[in-house]
Amino acid sequence: MKTTSWGRRATSSALTGLALLLPLVAACSRDAPATPSDAPPGASRVAPHLPVDFAFDSLDDHAVNAEATRGKPTVIAFVTTGSLSAQAQVDFLVAMARHDGDKVNYAVVALETRDNRELVELYRKALSIPFPVAMADPQTMAGQGPFGDLSAVPVTVTLDRRGRVVARVDGRVAKSEELRAALKGL
């Protein structure tokens, strides 16, 4: 038996299933842009295609949707309230937002059920988040929304002025320098 990257032992049937999926994964990823060789693990640079169409339920009167973010580069962090790395990501974004003023849009989207809205509001207050915080819809939480799989939080997405995804970091904190590099020239 082999050990998977998650530290669990893989059964031979699981390995057989994986072997059957590899050609499909390879075929699907042919058109996907390659991650640059100098990119840190968990980072992916995405070739800009079409603008992403999204709309999330904001906790206040500041819209968190595609229309509100167009015209400026945008950084969106998808987080859960129980994740320490997501909290660290939000702290980086708060510091960046103080420095950037109105040059860049920032937003946090909580991957929490509507029942946890009060918890998300407390999270926003506790972290002194000065930019919009929104609740994800059920499709987004299920990985079927416009940003795809968001299961490895935090997920930090950078959009260009037209609303196209130009960079994405999954499952780890994207540090300020890395986000600045993604924003450079946008």
Contacts in CASP RR format, 6 or more apart in sequence:
PFRMAT RR
TARGET T0000
AUTHOR 0000-0000-0000
METHOD contacts of the structure
MODEL  1
MKTTSWGRRATSSALTGLALLLPLVAACSRDAPATPSDAPPGASRVAPHL
PVDFAFDSLDDHAVNAEATRGKPTVIAFVTTGSLSAQAQVDFLVAMARHD
GDKVNYAVVALETRDNRELVELYRKALSIPFPVAMADPQTMAGQGPFGDL
SAVPVTVTLDRRGRVVARVDGRVAKSEELRAALKGL
1 9 0 8 1.000
1 10 0 8 1.000
1 11 0 8 1.000
1 12 0 8 1.000
2 9 0 8 1.000
2 10 0 8 1.000
2 15 0 8 1.000
3 9 0 8 1.000
3 10 0 8 1.000
4 10 0 8 1.000
10 18 0 8 1.000
33 44 0 8 1.000
33 45 0 8 1.000
33 46 0 8 1.000
33 47 0 8 1.000
35 43 0 8 1.000
35 44 0 8 1.000
35 45 0 8 1.000
36 45 0 8 1.000
39 45 0 8 1.000
40 178 0 8 1.000
41 172 0 8 1.000
42 169 0 8 1.000
42 170 0 8 1.000
42 171 0 8 1.000
42 172 0 8 1.000
43 167 0 8 1.000
43 168 0 8 1.000
43 169 0 8 1.000
43 174 0 8 1.000
43 178 0 8 1.000
44 167 0 8 1.000
44 168 0 8 1.000
44 169 0 8 1.000
44 170 0 8 1.000
45 166 0 8 1.000
45 167 0 8 1.000
45 182 0 8 1.000
46 165 0 8 1.000
46 166 0 8 1.000
46 167 0 8 1.000
46 168 0 8 1.000
48 160 0 8 1.000
48 162 0 8 1.000
48 164 0 8 1.000
48 165 0 8 1.000
48 166 0 8 1.000
49 164 0 8 1.000
49 165 0 8 1.000
50 164 0 8 1.000
51 66 0 8 1.000
51 70 0 8 1.000
51 159 0 8 1.000
51 162 0 8 1.000
51 163 0 8 1.000
51 164 0 8 1.000
52 66 0 8 1.000
52 146 0 8 1.000
52 147 0 8 1.000
52 159 0 8 1.000
52 163 0 8 1.000
52 164 0 8 1.000
52 165 0 8 1.000
53 66 0 8 1.000
53 146 0 8 1.000
54 65 0 8 1.000
54 66 0 8 1.000
54 140 0 8 1.000
54 145 0 8 1.000
54 146 0 8 1.000
54 147 0 8 1.000
55 63 0 8 1.000
55 64 0 8 1.000
55 65 0 8 1.000
55 66 0 8 1.000
56 64 0 8 1.000
56 65 0 8 1.000
56 107 0 8 1.000
56 109 0 8 1.000
56 134 0 8 1.000
56 135 0 8 1.000
56 136 0 8 1.000
56 137 0 8 1.000
56 140 0 8 1.000
57 64 0 8 1.000
57 134 0 8 1.000
57 135 0 8 1.000
57 137 0 8 1.000
58 64 0 8 1.000
58 132 0 8 1.000
58 133 0 8 1.000
58 134 0 8 1.000
59 117 0 8 1.000
59 120 0 8 1.000
59 121 0 8 1.000
59 124 0 8 1.000
59 132 0 8 1.000
59 133 0 8 1.000
59 134 0 8 1.000
59 135 0 8 1.000
60 132 0 8 1.000
60 133 0 8 1.000
62 68 0 8 1.000
62 131 0 8 1.000
62 132 0 8 1.000
63 132 0 8 1.000
64 76 0 8 1.000
64 107 0 8 1.000
64 109 0 8 1.000
64 132 0 8 1.000
64 133 0 8 1.000
64 134 0 8 1.000
66 163 0 8 1.000
68 105 0 8 1.000
69 105 0 8 1.000
69 107 0 8 1.000
69 159 0 8 1.000
69 163 0 8 1.000
70 161 0 8 1.000
70 162 0 8 1.000
70 163 0 8 1.000
71 161 0 8 1.000
71 162 0 8 1.000
72 102 0 8 1.000
72 103 0 8 1.000
72 104 0 8 1.000
72 105 0 8 1.000
72 161 0 8 1.000
73 103 0 8 1.000
73 104 0 8 1.000
73 105 0 8 1.000
73 158 0 8 1.000
73 159 0 8 1.000
73 160 0 8 1.000
73 161 0 8 1.000
73 183 0 8 1.000
73 186 0 8 1.000
74 104 0 8 1.000
74 105 0 8 1.000
74 106 0 8 1.000
74 107 0 8 1.000
74 158 0 8 1.000
74 159 0 8 1.000
74 163 0 8 1.000
75 93 0 8 1.000
75 96 0 8 1.000
75 104 0 8 1.000
75 105 0 8 1.000
75 106 0 8 1.000
75 107 0 8 1.000
75 156 0 8 1.000
75 157 0 8 1.000
75 158 0 8 1.000
75 159 0 8 1.000
75 179 0 8 1.000
75 183 0 8 1.000
76 106 0 8 1.000
76 107 0 8 1.000
76 108 0 8 1.000
76 109 0 8 1.000
76 147 0 8 1.000
76 156 0 8 1.000
76 157 0 8 1.000
76 159 0 8 1.000
77 86 0 8 1.000
77 89 0 8 1.000
77 90 0 8 1.000
77 93 0 8 1.000
77 107 0 8 1.000
77 108 0 8 1.000
77 109 0 8 1.000
77 154 0 8 1.000
77 155 0 8 1.000
77 156 0 8 1.000
77 157 0 8 1.000
78 108 0 8 1.000
78 109 0 8 1.000
78 111 0 8 1.000
78 136 0 8 1.000
78 140 0 8 1.000
78 147 0 8 1.000
78 150 0 8 1.000
78 153 0 8 1.000
78 154 0 8 1.000
78 155 0 8 1.000
78 156 0 8 1.000
78 157 0 8 1.000
79 86 0 8 1.000
79 87 0 8 1.000
79 89 0 8 1.000
79 90 0 8 1.000
79 108 0 8 1.000
79 109 0 8 1.000
79 110 0 8 1.000
79 111 0 8 1.000
79 153 0 8 1.000
79 154 0 8 1.000
80 86 0 8 1.000
80 110 0 8 1.000
80 111 0 8 1.000
80 112 0 8 1.000
80 153 0 8 1.000
81 110 0 8 1.000
81 112 0 8 1.000
81 116 0 8 1.000
81 119 0 8 1.000
81 120 0 8 1.000
81 123 0 8 1.000
83 153 0 8 1.000
83 154 0 8 1.000
85 153 0 8 1.000
85 154 0 8 1.000
85 171 0 8 1.000
85 172 0 8 1.000
85 173 0 8 1.000
86 153 0 8 1.000
86 154 0 8 1.000
87 127 0 8 1.000
88 173 0 8 1.000
89 154 0 8 1.000
89 156 0 8 1.000
89 173 0 8 1.000
89 174 0 8 1.000
90 108 0 8 1.000
90 127 0 8 1.000
90 129 0 8 1.000
90 154 0 8 1.000
91 127 0 8 1.000
92 173 0 8 1.000
92 174 0 8 1.000
92 175 0 8 1.000
92 176 0 8 1.000
92 179 0 8 1.000
93 106 0 8 1.000
93 108 0 8 1.000
93 131 0 8 1.000
93 179 0 8 1.000
94 127 0 8 1.000
94 128 0 8 1.000
94 129 0 8 1.000
94 130 0 8 1.000
95 176 0 8 1.000
96 104 0 8 1.000
96 106 0 8 1.000
96 176 0 8 1.000
96 179 0 8 1.000
96 180 0 8 1.000
97 104 0 8 1.000
97 106 0 8 1.000
97 130 0 8 1.000
97 131 0 8 1.000
98 130 0 8 1.000
100 106 0 8 1.000
104 183 0 8 1.000
105 131 0 8 1.000
106 131 0 8 1.000
106 132 0 8 1.000
107 131 0 8 1.000
107 132 0 8 1.000
107 133 0 8 1.000
107 134 0 8 1.000
108 124 0 8 1.000
108 129 0 8 1.000
108 131 0 8 1.000
108 132 0 8 1.000
108 133 0 8 1.000
108 134 0 8 1.000
109 133 0 8 1.000
109 134 0 8 1.000
109 135 0 8 1.000
109 136 0 8 1.000
109 140 0 8 1.000
110 116 0 8 1.000
110 120 0 8 1.000
110 123 0 8 1.000
110 133 0 8 1.000
110 134 0 8 1.000
110 135 0 8 1.000
110 136 0 8 1.000
111 136 0 8 1.000
111 140 0 8 1.000
111 141 0 8 1.000
111 150 0 8 1.000
111 153 0 8 1.000
112 119 0 8 1.000
112 120 0 8 1.000
112 135 0 8 1.000
112 136 0 8 1.000
113 141 0 8 1.000
114 135 0 8 1.000
117 135 0 8 1.000
120 133 0 8 1.000
120 135 0 8 1.000
123 133 0 8 1.000
124 133 0 8 1.000
136 150 0 8 1.000
137 145 0 8 1.000
139 145 0 8 1.000
140 146 0 8 1.000
140 147 0 8 1.000
140 148 0 8 1.000
140 150 0 8 1.000
141 150 0 8 1.000
143 149 0 8 1.000
143 150 0 8 1.000
143 151 0 8 1.000
147 155 0 8 1.000
147 157 0 8 1.000
147 165 0 8 1.000
149 170 0 8 1.000
152 170 0 8 1.000
152 171 0 8 1.000
153 171 0 8 1.000
154 169 0 8 1.000
154 171 0 8 1.000
154 172 0 8 1.000
154 173 0 8 1.000
154 174 0 8 1.000
155 168 0 8 1.000
155 169 0 8 1.000
155 170 0 8 1.000
155 171 0 8 1.000
156 168 0 8 1.000
156 169 0 8 1.000
156 174 0 8 1.000
156 179 0 8 1.000
157 165 0 8 1.000
157 167 0 8 1.000
157 168 0 8 1.000
158 165 0 8 1.000
158 166 0 8 1.000
158 167 0 8 1.000
158 168 0 8 1.000
158 179 0 8 1.000
158 182 0 8 1.000
158 183 0 8 1.000
158 186 0 8 1.000
159 165 0 8 1.000
159 166 0 8 1.000
160 166 0 8 1.000
160 186 0 8 1.000
161 186 0 8 1.000
166 182 0 8 1.000
166 186 0 8 1.000
167 182 0 8 1.000
169 178 0 8 1.000
END
